[in-house]
Amino acid sequence: MKERILVTGGTGYIGSHTVVELQNSGYEVIIVDNLSNSGADVVDNIEKVSGIRPAFEHLDCLDLNGMDALFAKYAGIKAIIHFAASKAVGESVQKPLLYYRNNLLSLINLLELMPKHNVGGIVFSSSCTVYGQPDELPVTEQAPIKKAESPYGNTKQINEEIICDTIASGSPISAILLRYFNPIGAHPTALLGELPNGVPQNLIPYLTQTAMGIREKLNVFGDDYNTPDGSCVRDFINVVDLAKAHVVAIARILQQKQKAKVETFNIGTGRGLSVLELISVFEQSTGVKLNYQIVGRRAGDIEKVWANPDYANTELGWKSETSIEDTLRSAWAWQLKLREKGIQ
Ligand code: UD1
């Protein structure tokens, strides 16, 4: 019998790609999503890609009784991948309580319900934001956690602590914290991708919308950083590669291969690319010219950060595989598909 995995936020950007990879690896997936930042049609697209329709429950993880009933309905869930969270950095500064409520209470509900329903493990979506501006690059999992730049970042730090404290208190569960760097790109079928609400805050959706003519110009935030070309440097990780890291993490939990009850892995390529370099690779690999201008720095931006992914490479046996060129072409193909469908 297939092992059951619950994916919260499974119709979202990273969640939907992960559901497909889990199904491809033989897991049965149950999605729970409140559709606050995605649509139910994503379930149809997941089915088109994998050939399997995942179970879908339109429910908020904040609803403790509803989640309790969900675990009872789908008895035997072995592990959870917890994506469901609010994720806009700027909005979190405006609405901190919304962010603390959504992101902390959702996790607390899951951690309370897991022992009751014999769910053994959880994979948590964390972020390289916990490192702030690291003192040493590439950054390893041992780097100190810096004071968060935003309530959003703080929820990632606090949630990591909540998981550690809960397990230290004797909860019979284990966890893997995956610290993502900058996930970008879309599924090679162009059936799944990132669909931001309103004006995108993140680089790639803004960039592809500009290339499409939806936005007039991409603003590059700063060219006076202490980096080779003055623009910020990031570790851009392909979303399908990132999704595969979750599958490996789930297998590690289920096969009880963990070296500790809580393990932390950096999920990045190990390669830093500047914003200006990224623009140039986009233009070269798609043949599309991009209208952009340099403007002032964006408040709260980290100057440069990229992963040391050695621990994930050796211990998880996971490695990023897709080239940045293919990744950017996939992001562009997704944007073209959105236009075809009349969405953006
Ligand atoms: C941000 C968050 C990170 C979060 C991630 C997911 C911060 C400091 N980090 O990552 O915690 O996990 O989003 O949403 O906020 N850029 C432009 N023009 C644009 C947009 C972005 O030049 O229109 C630049 C930014 O200045 C940055 C780079 O592109 O240097 C990447 O930006 P973005 O995609 O927003 O991700 P991060 O800020 O790295």
Residues whose N, C-alpha, C, O or C-beta is under 5 A from the ligand:
A	BS01	UD1	K87 V89 S127 T129 Q201 N202 L203 I204 Y206 N219 V220 F221 C232 V275 R298 G300 D301 I302
